[in-house]
Amino acid sequence: MGHVDVITRAAKLYDEVVVAVLHNDAKLGTFGVDERIKLLDAALEGVSNVRIEAFAVQLLVEICREAGAQAIVKGLRGGTDFAYELPMAQMNRHLSGVETVFLPGDPRFNHVSSSLIKEVAALGGDITGLVPEEVRAALLSRMQNPEGN
């Protein structure tokens, strides 16, 4: 819910929001790029000024150049996220002049992370309301069928 909330809120602030979905051959994520794009499309249905694009792993400022982005929007759960993200924001500005805008996340989800969601779901816990319904269903299906078939 956190990422979708931040994207939806950013869409109210900007004429267009580009959501970058990264393809990294070195990482085996739970879902492939095409699956992540479909899940984002479903979760953001009705938000007309959001464009979801796949990019190869590269510097974020290069993705901004490719997408024509003037700013990077990041959601923060708390002070730890800010301490982690601030040096990256400063480096991105140094490299390209692109500014980073931080949006505070919904406090109800401060404790939520992708790794925690996957762990709770794998152990049979209920993640309803912590991720979009499409993501919950896809994650549970993937855990029942890890091959993705």
N, C-alpha and C positions, 0 to 999 in steps of 0.2 A: 504494500500500500504506500510505503514511503516514497519510492521513486515516482510512482504514478501521481501522487499528490504534488510532489515538487514539479513535475513536468506540467501538470494541469495549471498550477499556480504560475509557472513561468510563461505559459501560453497566454495568460491574462496580461502579462507585462510587456510582451514582445509581439511584433507582427508575425514572426515565424520562429518556431523552435525546432531545431534539428536535434534529434536523439541519435547519438552515435553508438552503434552496436559494433563492437570490435571483434575481429576474427584473429585469433591467436593460435597458430598451429601447435605451439609449445604447451598450451593448456587444454586439458580435457574438461570442459565444463559440463554441467548437467544437461544443458540444451545447446544445440548448434545455433549458428547465426540465424538461419531461416526460421527455426522454431522460436527463438527469442523475438524476432521481428513479428511473427504471427501473434505471439502472446501479448506483445506491446500494442499491436494494432487492436486486438480485442479489448484490452484494458483501457485504451484511449479512444474508444469509439465515441464519436460525437465531438471530439476536440479537433476542429477543422484546420487549425494553423500549426499542426505538428507534423513534421516530416521525419520518418525513421529511415536511416541509411546505414548500410554496413560499410565498415572501413577496415583496412589492414591495420595491424598494430603499428603505431608510429607515435611521434610526439603529438600531444594533444593540440599544440599550436598549429601543426601541419594539418590536422583534421579541420581546425577552424578555418584555415586558409582555403582548403578544398571546399568546405561547406559555405564559405562566405560569411562566417559567424563573426560578430563584433564583440561577443561576450561569452563567457563560460558560466553556466549556472550550476551550482553544486548545492545539494541538500546536506544539512548538518544535523546530527542527532544531539550533539553536545560539545563540551569543551575539548574532549579527546579528538573528535573529528576535526575541530577547528585547528588544533595544534598540528595535526597531520596535514591538513589541506593548505594552510597559510603559506608555508614555504613553496609549495607547488604553484600556488597562485602568484606569488612574487616572481618565481622563475618564469612562468608563462608570460607575465607582463614584461619582464626583462627581455625575453627572447623575441617577442612579437608585438608588444603593446596591447595585447588582448587582455581585457579586464575580467576578473572573476567576481561573480555576484553570489553571495551565500544566502540561501533561504533556510530558515530554521525548520526542521521537520516537526511533524505533529508529535507532541510529547508522549502521546499514548503509544508511540512506536519506537521510543528511544532505545529500548532493549532489543529491538529486532535487527538481525543481520542475516544475510543469506546462509551463512554456515550454520547458524543456530536454527533457522527454519528447516534446513535439510536434516539436521540432527534430530529435532523434535519429531518431524514427519517420519523419519526412518524408525524411530522408536515407538511409533503409534500414537503420538500426541496429536491433538487437534490444532491445526494451524488456520482454521476458519477465521476470517476477519483480519488476518495478519498479512495476507497476500491476496491479490485479485483472485476471484473464483476460478478463472481460466488457468491461472498459474498453479493453484492448489490442485486442481484436477489433473493437470499435466504432470506435476511433480509426483503425486501419488501413483499415477499410471506408470511413470518412468521407474519408480522404485519397485513396482510389482513386476516390471519387464525391463530390466536394465539395458537390454540390447536395443531397446527403442523400436522393436518390431510390433 
